[in-house]
Amino acid sequence: MEILSQLLPFVFLIAIMYFVIIRPQQQQAKKHKIMVDTLAKGDKIVTSGGLIVEIKKVEESFFSVKFNNDVEGRLVKEAVARKYEDEA
């Protein structure tokens, strides 16, 4: 019984950390993965480096992207920060 009363604060602290830190991060990672998986040709994205590029082709682990009128390159899917929404 004494061991249980000593471990109870640690169990409570771990539960708080799970609901405040770990679970929200998992949900955010899941949303980001779904967003990356639904990107298609023609979508504009913001890279983790801050560049705004347009997707030209979707590959298995890369995007072929267009930086401007005559510069194209490949971008790993993990480098996508978010989808770019034009400000009207």
C-alpha positions, 0 to 999 in steps of 0.5 A, spaced: 500 500 500 505 504 501 508 503 494 502 505 491 501 511 494 509 513 492 507 511 485 501 515 484 504 522 483 508 519 478 502 516 474 498 522 475 504 526 472 505 521 466 498 522 465 498 529 465 504 529 460 501 525 455 494 529 454 498 536 454 504 534 450 504 527 447 497 526 444 497 533 441 503 532 437 501 525 435 494 529 432 498 534 429 503 529 425 497 525 423 494 532 420 500 534 417 501 527 414 494 527 411 495 534 408 501 532 404 498 525 402 492 529 399 497 534 395 496 534 388 499 537 381 498 545 381 498 546 389 502 551 392 506 549 398 510 552 403 517 549 404 520 548 411 525 553 408 520 558 407 520 557 399 513 558 396 513 552 390 508 549 385 507 542 385 509 539 378 509 532 379 507 527 385 512 521 386 513 516 391 517 520 396 518 526 392 515 532 389 517 535 382 516 542 384 517 549 380 520 555 383 519 560 378 518 560 370 524 556 368 527 553 375 524 546 377 527 541 382 525 536 387 523 536 394 522 531 399 515 530 402 518 531 409 520 538 407 513 541 406 511 545 412 504 547 409 499 548 403 500 555 401 493 559 401 493 565 396 491 571 400 485 575 396 
